[in-house]
Amino acid sequence: MTDFLLYAFLAGIGVASVAGPLGCFVVWRRMAYFGDTLAHSALLGVSLGVMLDVNLNITVAAIPLIMAMGLVFLEQRGFLSLDTLLGILSHSALALGLIVISLLPDVRVDLISLLFGDLLAVTQSDLWVIYGVACAVMLLLGLLWQQLINITVDPELAAVEGTNVTLVSTALMLITALVIALAMKVVGVLLITALLIIPAATARRLSHTPEQMAVVASVIAMIAVVMGLAMSWYIDTPAGPSVVISAGVLFSLSLGYRRLAS
Amino acid sequence: MLLTLNGIHKSFAEKPVLEDVSLSLKQGEITTLIGPNGAGKSTLAKIILGLIKPDSGTRLSNADLNIGYMPQKISIDPTLPISTCRFLQLANTSHQACHEALESVGIRHLTKTPIQRLSGGELQRALLARAILRNPNLLVLDEPVQGVDVNGQNALYKMINSLAKTLNCGVLMVSHDLHLVMSATDQVICLNRHICCEGHPEKVTQDPAFINIFGQTTAIYSHHHDHDHNLHGEVLDDHNHQHGESCNHD
């Protein structure tokens, strides 16, 4: 097996491991559109990073995070509904990101790989970043797990019982921004939400507890990565979309599984 | 004294919701907060719970205040796989305590049932079980019998009553229903942005037909509402309204 394939495999597995549990929260909290908005703003993060010549990993995580904070601020003002706000910010960020890239005099950015991912171009140093961030995300999720479930079930009940809801939901946003920055390498900004929600939705039909669902979602995301890479290797399809379509196939199969079981 | 509110004012978007509300909640006493829709009952409950801050006025609470809260409704996304027992354990307690709480509200058999599959009445009981889990000294119940049929309402009121006695805690119950106030209530507060009137519920005219349907514990609460409200909830002036001691408006 060639190195680039091994790197792609390891990168995909690393991202899948955190995409599972985070994807569950995206599904439970109905944040799919929110995830999309952060993902689109990650493209703006890339273009700003290139323009200002700073480490792309930092801007790709920072811009979605700033976007998330801005969203919370605007939502509390309450003059527009959340989905309208998300629609405005999501597409403005995508458009602005594309414009900034086009304005850069010496374009070193491959737009297609940003939009749809470039799993096969992952380098060894990318792997360090992916596994470092994935460990940090796992640690945060592990420490805050009970409280995250609690605010997902009912934030007011959690607050009365002593959970710091603002702190925990801010942490969840930070985690989301980090995972989006990672997932961008695998599936690109346009398909990130798919990698988060399809494995989680597939896992729902196979689990009875939140923890089970998180673990099963991770495993399904990993299987999708392996299937996608195999597809890419044997029939030469683009890797990112192949991973997503594999997840889609697994989801369809889970529908059949439920029917068999019942 | 568990908790005291003094001269609470709260507005949302320049619109006053609560004006000069003062009240106190005592250990072992049941207080019922009634009033029409939009009277500010839930806002007042949330100020008592510490979930929102008043614009002015003070909230003084006992140092060992431990609130058990039963929200009006709860909506948990069906994609979250969570059993009734696990839902209770989110309140940070042991498996054993959860089983006991479910037992005391009579739904021990639903321990493993997904919370989203409970009926209206069962869900209210599960919420009540979670509220009493951590041995609170104040129970705040927001419309506790909502979505429960009439016989179930009566049973639920009885249960709240006996649980409050066992725990020897204070209870604040919010209700929009003027007719289904428990006779066990020690203090009734009628709220319509301001406190219209408050006091002990009277031993009321007990309509035999009413008792026949609703049972003995339910009584019509008739209090002395000596003024009228217009459609906007403003007090109409042509009356001989007597203000309480704590009242400082005209």
Interface residues (C-beta under 8 A of the other chain):
Chain A: V27 W28 R29 R30 Q146 I149 N150 T152 V153 D154 E156 L157 A158 A159 V160 E161 A200 A201 R204 S207 H208 T209 P210 Q212 M213
Chain B: K46 L49 G50 L51 I67 Y69 P71 I74 I76 D77 T79 L80 P81 I82 S83 R86 F87 L90 A91 N92 R130 R134 V140
